[in-house]
Amino acid sequence: MSMLLNEGVKTERLVIPGDAVFAEYRCELAPGMGIGLVGEECPDGTFHLEYYFPYLDGDYISSQEECMIQRHTERETYAGMLDEYKVGISLIFYVTNSMEYRQRKLNEKPKKVKSVMLSGLSAEGKILLPIKKTEKQIEMAKVASMNRNSLLEAAKHGDEDAMESLTIEDIDLYSKVSRRLVKEDVYSIIETCFMPYGIECDQYSIIGEIKDCRVMVNRITKEEIYNLAVDCNDIIFNVGINKKDLLGEPKAGRRFKGQIWMVGKLNFAAS
């Protein structure tokens, strides 16, 4: 850990009047990926580590929905919660720039979140082949997704007709899936999914389409890391996974299935 600290770059410094000085160092192990270290800076120049976390910078604006921020119980770290109707659940993630948020709170700067760049860190996954579809089927799926999102938005604001339409749609979908499961494999029916995994609220089991794939090398361990751009339920985010932990060869158009720890960077509004 001392080696990471010596090689790290100080990214944030928080001075709490009459209390203490906190700092965040980031040690980059591959482009856009590394370890963040947060602790207290003492007057004699020593640094007392409080906690550390892995990070993977996202390349995409994943969501612009309203984001709530809540402090974790055990330490001064924060979780973000997106009421993202595309997913169908409240999407909870670990905030990787919590020091910036604390700085804004202390200096009474605007804390409104305008967008979130999400990333997933995975220790286990596999590659699935894509579902074969015609151009017409792809266009119909896009239109159906847009219509469903419109209904969800309306239902969110109390539209009873939209709620009724969604209920009927879900009943029809359940009936169709039940009939197809008799003769088809489940992964030929479910194209993408986003489900909570385990007891931790920021861990998910996902299936998503790979849009892009890059290979990075950890400069310390020399291990190869896949940085995948994944489209899951119309939300695009990066997923980082060690090459040895991924079964199959990732390529654009194929699907990623695995468990992830969701992290995210908050982009704050200027005013």
N, C-alpha and C positions, 0 to 999 in steps of 0.2 A: 504493500500500500504506500510506503514511503517513496518508492520509485515512481509510482503514478503521481504522487503529490509533487515531487521534484520536477517531473516533466510536464505537469499541468500548467494551464494558463488561467490566471484569475479573470473570471468573467463578471462577477458581481461582488460588491462590497456594501454591507449594510451596517450603518452606525446607529445604534439605539442609545439616545442620550441617557447618561447615568446608569447604563446597564452593561452593554458589551458591544464588541465589534465582530460581525460575522462575515465570512467570505465563502465564495464558491469557486472552486477550481475545476477545470475540465481538461481531462487527458484524452486526446483523440487517438484511438487505436486503428481506425480506418476512416476514410473520408465520410464525415457526417455521423460517425459512430464512436462511442467511447464510454468513459466513466466520469460521472460528476461527483465531486467530493465537497461536502459542506461542513463547516466547523467554526469554532471561535478563535479569533486572533487575539493573543495576549499582548500586553504592553512590551514584554521582553522579546517579542518577535516569534514566539512559538505558536504552533497551530494545533488545536485539539479537535480531532475529527469527531463529528457527531453522527453523521450518516453518509452513505454514498449510494449511488444508483446508476444503472446503465441507461444510456440514451441512444436513440436513433433519430436523427433529424428527418422530418417528413418533407417530401417534395411537393405535396399537393394541399390545397385548401380543402379539407375533408368535409367541413360543415360550417355553416354560417347561422345555425339555429342559436337561440338563446342559451347561454351557458351559465350554470350555477357553480360556485366554487365553495368548497367546504374543507375545513382543516381536519387532518387526521388526528386521532386521539393521542397516539403515543409520541408524536414529535411534530415540529413545526413544518410539516409538509402538507400538500393540498391535493384534493381530488376534484376533478371537473365532472359535471353531469350535464349531458346534452339530452334534451327532450326531442330526440331525432325520430320522426314518424316513419322515415324510410326503413329503419331497423325494426320498429314496432315495440321497442323497449327503451327505457332510460339508459343511455350509453354513458358509463362511468369510466374514467381514465385517470392515470397518475399524471399530475402536472409536472413537467420537467423544468419549467422556468418559474418555480415558486418563489425564488429569491427576487425576481423582478416584480412579482405580485406583492410581496412583502414591502419592497421599496416603494411601490406606488401607494400602498396603504399608509406607510409612515410619512410620506411627503404629500399626502392628500391629493394625489393625481387621479385622473379618471381610471376606473377599474372595469369599465364596460368592455366586454369581450366582443370583438367584431367577427372573428373567425377562429377556427381551431385546425391545426395541422397534426393529424393523428399518425401514430406508428404502432406496430405490433412487434413484440419480441417473442420469438418462439423457440422452444427447446425440442419440439417434436412435430413432424409434419410429413405429408406425402403428396405426390402429384397425381391428379386424376385427369383422364382424358376429357376433352370438351364434349358437350352435347351437340350432335350434328343438327343444324337448323338451316332452313332456306332463308334467303334475304327477306322474303315476305313474312316469315315467322319472326325474324329479328325485329322488323318494323312493327309488327303487331304487338310484340312483347313490350317495346318501348312505349307505344301508345297506351297499352293497358297499365303500365307502370305509372305513366303520367296521370292517367285518370284516377288510379288508386291513390296516388299522393294527394291529388286535389280533394278526393273524398275524405281522406284522413285529416287534411288540414281543416276542411269544413266541420267534420265531426269533433275535432279538437275545440272548435268554437261553439259547440252545442247544436249543430244542425242535425235534427232528428231524422230527416230523410236520408242524409249521408250515413248516419249510423245504421239505419235499416238496410240500405244498399250494401254496406260493408258486411253486415251479418249474413245477408242472403248470398253474397259473393263467397264468404268463408264456408258456408254450408255446401255450396256447389263445388268449391275447390276440394273440400274434404271428401265428397262423394267421388269425384274424378280420381283423386289420388288413391282412394281405397280400391277402386276398380283396377287401376293400372298396377298396383302393387302385387296383384295376383300373378301377373306374368312378367313384370319388369323389375329390374334392380332399382333400389331406392335412389342411387346416385345418377341414374338416367332420368329421374323425375325431378329431383331437387337440384337446381342449377347453382344457387347460392344460398347460404344460411348464416345467421348470426345469433348464437345462443350463449347465455351465461354458462360458465364452466366452473365446477367446484364451489367452494364456499367463499372464495375471494370475489368481491364485487367487480373488480376490474380485469377479470380473466374471462376469456371467451373461447368457444369452439366455433370455427368459421369454415366456410367453403366459399371461395371467391375466384373470379377469373383473373389470371395473370395478364397484366397489360404490358409490363416491361420487366426485364431481369438483368441485374448487374452482379458481377462477382467482385468482392473486395477481399483484401488480405489483412488479417490482424498482424500488425507490425511486430508485436511481441511474441505471440504464439505461432505465427506463420500459418494459422489455419485460414481456410477459405470460407467466406461468409457470403451467402446469397442476400441481395437486397432486392426484394420483389415489390413491384407496384401491383396491388391487388384491388379489384373492383368487387365489393361485396355489398349486395343490396343497394346498388347505386351510390355507395360511398367509396371513394378511392383513398387508399392509404398505403404506406410502406410496411413491409414485413421483413424483419431480419432474422435469419436462421443459419446456424452452422451447417456447412455442406454435409458433414457426416451425420447430422440429425435429420436430414431430409431424404425420404425414400422416393426415388425417381428423378428425372431430369426436368427442371422447370424451363418452359418456353412460353412466349406470348401466345395466348389462345388456350393454353391448358389451364387447369384449375389447381389451386392450392387448398388442401384440407389440413387443418391442424389446430393446436391450442396456442393462444397468444396472451401475453400480458400487454394490455393497451396503455400506451403512454401518449401524451400530447403536449404541444406547445401552444400557449395562448397568444393570440395577436390582439393587442388592446387598441381600442379606438383612441384617436388623438384628442377628442374632446367629448 
